[in-house]
């Protein structure tokens, strides 16, 4: 997975790379994300679409770029001002609450809360200039520290006689809402995770020569994420390997409908249309792919 391109030495420190205006391309990524936001300032160009924007509009040729190397600037580009206010407001509120709790906490818990707040501040600061939020263990640690900063050291309240007389919805309503939100978040996370796992299994099965299992896994991914393009492209590639060009083209067409800004989907579709004998359609799809990634060396050959 390539996060970006750069010409710096592998021995360069992260600080040197961040301050390198020419080598890492970081500032060009930020500029491009800001330009993306200008197309729709309020809601942005859509989640996960910066890589497609960069392929078409980016100013630096090189390896594929997936991220803008800044959580907040990429959020501005993809989710607009609304997204930036949400994630920025969360970060500022977390640090503010942690700081207030440090000042008010008793001595025996103050150091722990201060350390947790400082850890959150470090993650937030680094996320401004790099893609650390995609290293799964780091967000996990961040949210653990955030929980300590917000609620660490708080003694549970002992129910008094008055509270026991409150209606059930008053006593447990807040907990029920939090539990419902947690379950919804788990579902939102689980669907793309399950889809990605099925695609990986399909790719492994192809490598082992088991095309039947590979197709089953690809279709399972498509069932979990019917709105996504990656499962359909994987299905198309497996069907192509099986020599079933008609169904393969059908899957590729679904992929381009689900993710029309991804040049790779159009490139695969172009090849399948050519193999199916439709030269005119293949040329249209090829030109569409080229227009979405005009600087790729693939189209200059």
Secondary structure as a PSIPRED ss2 file (coil, helix, strand):
# PSIPRED VFORMAT (PSIPRED V4.0)

   1 X C   1.000  0.000  0.000
   2 X C   1.000  0.000  0.000
   3 X C   1.000  0.000  0.000
   4 X C   1.000  0.000  0.000
   5 X C   1.000  0.000  0.000
   6 X C   1.000  0.000  0.000
   7 X C   1.000  0.000  0.000
   8 X C   1.000  0.000  0.000
   9 X C   1.000  0.000  0.000
  10 X C   1.000  0.000  0.000
  11 X C   1.000  0.000  0.000
  12 X C   1.000  0.000  0.000
  13 X C   1.000  0.000  0.000
  14 X H   0.000  1.000  0.000
  15 X H   0.000  1.000  0.000
  16 X H   0.000  1.000  0.000
  17 X H   0.000  1.000  0.000
  18 X H   0.000  1.000  0.000
  19 X C   1.000  0.000  0.000
  20 X C   1.000  0.000  0.000
  21 X C   1.000  0.000  0.000
  22 X C   1.000  0.000  0.000
  23 X C   1.000  0.000  0.000
  24 X C   1.000  0.000  0.000
  25 X C   1.000  0.000  0.000
  26 X H   0.000  1.000  0.000
  27 X H   0.000  1.000  0.000
  28 X H   0.000  1.000  0.000
  29 X H   0.000  1.000  0.000
  30 X H   0.000  1.000  0.000
  31 X H   0.000  1.000  0.000
  32 X H   0.000  1.000  0.000
  33 X H   0.000  1.000  0.000
  34 X H   0.000  1.000  0.000
  35 X H   0.000  1.000  0.000
  36 X H   0.000  1.000  0.000
  37 X H   0.000  1.000  0.000
  38 X H   0.000  1.000  0.000
  39 X H   0.000  1.000  0.000
  40 X C   1.000  0.000  0.000
  41 X C   1.000  0.000  0.000
  42 X C   1.000  0.000  0.000
  43 X C   1.000  0.000  0.000
  44 X C   1.000  0.000  0.000
  45 X C   1.000  0.000  0.000
  46 X C   1.000  0.000  0.000
  47 X C   1.000  0.000  0.000
  48 X C   1.000  0.000  0.000
  49 X C   1.000  0.000  0.000
  50 X H   0.000  1.000  0.000
  51 X H   0.000  1.000  0.000
  52 X H   0.000  1.000  0.000
  53 X H   0.000  1.000  0.000
  54 X H   0.000  1.000  0.000
  55 X H   0.000  1.000  0.000
  56 X H   0.000  1.000  0.000
  57 X H   0.000  1.000  0.000
  58 X C   1.000  0.000  0.000
  59 X C   1.000  0.000  0.000
  60 X C   1.000  0.000  0.000
  61 X C   1.000  0.000  0.000
  62 X C   1.000  0.000  0.000
  63 X C   1.000  0.000  0.000
  64 X C   1.000  0.000  0.000
  65 X C   1.000  0.000  0.000
  66 X C   1.000  0.000  0.000
  67 X C   1.000  0.000  0.000
  68 X C   1.000  0.000  0.000
  69 X C   1.000  0.000  0.000
  70 X C   1.000  0.000  0.000
  71 X H   0.000  1.000  0.000
  72 X H   0.000  1.000  0.000
  73 X H   0.000  1.000  0.000
  74 X H   0.000  1.000  0.000
  75 X H   0.000  1.000  0.000
  76 X H   0.000  1.000  0.000
  77 X H   0.000  1.000  0.000
  78 X H   0.000  1.000  0.000
  79 X H   0.000  1.000  0.000
  80 X H   0.000  1.000  0.000
  81 X H   0.000  1.000  0.000
  82 X H   0.000  1.000  0.000
  83 X H   0.000  1.000  0.000
  84 X H   0.000  1.000  0.000
  85 X H   0.000  1.000  0.000
  86 X H   0.000  1.000  0.000
  87 X H   0.000  1.000  0.000
  88 X H   0.000  1.000  0.000
  89 X H   0.000  1.000  0.000
  90 X H   0.000  1.000  0.000
  91 X H   0.000  1.000  0.000
  92 X H   0.000  1.000  0.000
  93 X H   0.000  1.000  0.000
  94 X H   0.000  1.000  0.000
  95 X H   0.000  1.000  0.000
  96 X H   0.000  1.000  0.000
  97 X H   0.000  1.000  0.000
  98 X H   0.000  1.000  0.000
  99 X H   0.000  1.000  0.000
 100 X H   0.000  1.000  0.000
 101 X H   0.000  1.000  0.000
 102 X H   0.000  1.000  0.000
 103 X H   0.000  1.000  0.000
 104 X H   0.000  1.000  0.000
 105 X C   1.000  0.000  0.000
 106 X C   1.000  0.000  0.000
 107 X H   0.000  1.000  0.000
 108 X H   0.000  1.000  0.000
 109 X H   0.000  1.000  0.000
 110 X H   0.000  1.000  0.000
 111 X H   0.000  1.000  0.000
 112 X H   0.000  1.000  0.000
 113 X H   0.000  1.000  0.000
 114 X H   0.000  1.000  0.000
 115 X H   0.000  1.000  0.000
 116 X H   0.000  1.000  0.000
 117 X H   0.000  1.000  0.000
 118 X H   0.000  1.000  0.000
 119 X H   0.000  1.000  0.000
 120 X H   0.000  1.000  0.000
 121 X H   0.000  1.000  0.000
 122 X H   0.000  1.000  0.000
 123 X H   0.000  1.000  0.000
 124 X H   0.000  1.000  0.000
 125 X H   0.000  1.000  0.000
 126 X H   0.000  1.000  0.000
 127 X H   0.000  1.000  0.000
 128 X C   1.000  0.000  0.000
 129 X C   1.000  0.000  0.000
 130 X C   1.000  0.000  0.000
 131 X C   1.000  0.000  0.000
 132 X H   0.000  1.000  0.000
 133 X H   0.000  1.000  0.000
 134 X H   0.000  1.000  0.000
 135 X C   1.000  0.000  0.000
 136 X H   0.000  1.000  0.000
 137 X H   0.000  1.000  0.000
 138 X H   0.000  1.000  0.000
 139 X H   0.000  1.000  0.000
 140 X H   0.000  1.000  0.000
 141 X H   0.000  1.000  0.000
 142 X H   0.000  1.000  0.000
 143 X H   0.000  1.000  0.000
 144 X H   0.000  1.000  0.000
 145 X H   0.000  1.000  0.000
 146 X H   0.000  1.000  0.000
 147 X H   0.000  1.000  0.000
 148 X H   0.000  1.000  0.000
 149 X H   0.000  1.000  0.000
 150 X H   0.000  1.000  0.000
 151 X H   0.000  1.000  0.000
 152 X C   1.000  0.000  0.000
 153 X C   1.000  0.000  0.000
 154 X C   1.000  0.000  0.000
 155 X C   1.000  0.000  0.000
 156 X C   1.000  0.000  0.000
 157 X C   1.000  0.000  0.000
 158 X C   1.000  0.000  0.000
 159 X C   1.000  0.000  0.000
 160 X C   1.000  0.000  0.000
 161 X H   0.000  1.000  0.000
 162 X H   0.000  1.000  0.000
 163 X H   0.000  1.000  0.000
 164 X H   0.000  1.000  0.000
 165 X C   1.000  0.000  0.000
 166 X C   1.000  0.000  0.000
 167 X C   1.000  0.000  0.000
 168 X H   0.000  1.000  0.000
 169 X H   0.000  1.000  0.000
 170 X H   0.000  1.000  0.000
 171 X H   0.000  1.000  0.000
 172 X H   0.000  1.000  0.000
 173 X H   0.000  1.000  0.000
 174 X H   0.000  1.000  0.000
 175 X H   0.000  1.000  0.000
 176 X H   0.000  1.000  0.000
 177 X H   0.000  1.000  0.000
 178 X H   0.000  1.000  0.000
 179 X H   0.000  1.000  0.000
 180 X H   0.000  1.000  0.000
 181 X H   0.000  1.000  0.000
 182 X H   0.000  1.000  0.000
 183 X H   0.000  1.000  0.000
 184 X H   0.000  1.000  0.000
 185 X H   0.000  1.000  0.000
 186 X H   0.000  1.000  0.000
 187 X H   0.000  1.000  0.000
 188 X H   0.000  1.000  0.000
 189 X H   0.000  1.000  0.000
 190 X H   0.000  1.000  0.000
 191 X H   0.000  1.000  0.000
 192 X H   0.000  1.000  0.000
 193 X H   0.000  1.000  0.000
 194 X H   0.000  1.000  0.000
 195 X H   0.000  1.000  0.000
 196 X H   0.000  1.000  0.000
 197 X H   0.000  1.000  0.000
 198 X H   0.000  1.000  0.000
 199 X H   0.000  1.000  0.000
 200 X H   0.000  1.000  0.000
 201 X H   0.000  1.000  0.000
 202 X H   0.000  1.000  0.000
 203 X H   0.000  1.000  0.000
 204 X H   0.000  1.000  0.000
 205 X H   0.000  1.000  0.000
 206 X H   0.000  1.000  0.000
 207 X H   0.000  1.000  0.000
 208 X C   1.000  0.000  0.000
 209 X C   1.000  0.000  0.000
 210 X C   1.000  0.000  0.000
 211 X H   0.000  1.000  0.000
 212 X H   0.000  1.000  0.000
 213 X H   0.000  1.000  0.000
 214 X H   0.000  1.000  0.000
 215 X H   0.000  1.000  0.000
 216 X H   0.000  1.000  0.000
 217 X H   0.000  1.000  0.000
 218 X H   0.000  1.000  0.000
 219 X H   0.000  1.000  0.000
 220 X H   0.000  1.000  0.000
 221 X H   0.000  1.000  0.000
 222 X H   0.000  1.000  0.000
 223 X H   0.000  1.000  0.000
 224 X H   0.000  1.000  0.000
 225 X C   1.000  0.000  0.000
 226 X C   1.000  0.000  0.000
 227 X C   1.000  0.000  0.000
 228 X C   1.000  0.000  0.000
 229 X C   1.000  0.000  0.000
 230 X H   0.000  1.000  0.000
 231 X H   0.000  1.000  0.000
 232 X H   0.000  1.000  0.000
 233 X H   0.000  1.000  0.000
 234 X H   0.000  1.000  0.000
 235 X H   0.000  1.000  0.000
 236 X H   0.000  1.000  0.000
 237 X H   0.000  1.000  0.000
 238 X H   0.000  1.000  0.000
 239 X H   0.000  1.000  0.000
 240 X H   0.000  1.000  0.000
 241 X H   0.000  1.000  0.000
 242 X C   1.000  0.000  0.000
 243 X C   1.000  0.000  0.000
 244 X C   1.000  0.000  0.000
 245 X H   0.000  1.000  0.000
 246 X H   0.000  1.000  0.000
 247 X H   0.000  1.000  0.000
 248 X H   0.000  1.000  0.000
 249 X H   0.000  1.000  0.000
 250 X H   0.000  1.000  0.000
 251 X H   0.000  1.000  0.000
 252 X H   0.000  1.000  0.000
 253 X H   0.000  1.000  0.000
 254 X H   0.000  1.000  0.000
 255 X H   0.000  1.000  0.000
 256 X H   0.000  1.000  0.000
 257 X H   0.000  1.000  0.000
 258 X H   0.000  1.000  0.000
 259 X C   1.000  0.000  0.000
 260 X C   1.000  0.000  0.000
 261 X C   1.000  0.000  0.000
 262 X C   1.000  0.000  0.000
 263 X H   0.000  1.000  0.000
 264 X H   0.000  1.000  0.000
 265 X H   0.000  1.000  0.000
 266 X H   0.000  1.000  0.000
 267 X H   0.000  1.000  0.000
 268 X H   0.000  1.000  0.000
 269 X H   0.000  1.000  0.000
 270 X H   0.000  1.000  0.000
 271 X H   0.000  1.000  0.000
 272 X H   0.000  1.000  0.000
 273 X H   0.000  1.000  0.000
 274 X H   0.000  1.000  0.000
 275 X H   0.000  1.000  0.000
 276 X C   1.000  0.000  0.000
 277 X C   1.000  0.000  0.000
 278 X C   1.000  0.000  0.000
 279 X H   0.000  1.000  0.000
 280 X H   0.000  1.000  0.000
 281 X H   0.000  1.000  0.000
 282 X H   0.000  1.000  0.000
 283 X H   0.000  1.000  0.000
 284 X H   0.000  1.000  0.000
 285 X H   0.000  1.000  0.000
 286 X H   0.000  1.000  0.000
 287 X H   0.000  1.000  0.000
 288 X H   0.000  1.000  0.000
 289 X H   0.000  1.000  0.000
 290 X H   0.000  1.000  0.000
 291 X H   0.000  1.000  0.000
 292 X H   0.000  1.000  0.000
 293 X C   1.000  0.000  0.000
 294 X C   1.000  0.000  0.000
 295 X C   1.000  0.000  0.000
 296 X C   1.000  0.000  0.000
 297 X H   0.000  1.000  0.000
 298 X H   0.000  1.000  0.000
 299 X H   0.000  1.000  0.000
 300 X C   1.000  0.000  0.000
 301 X C   1.000  0.000  0.000
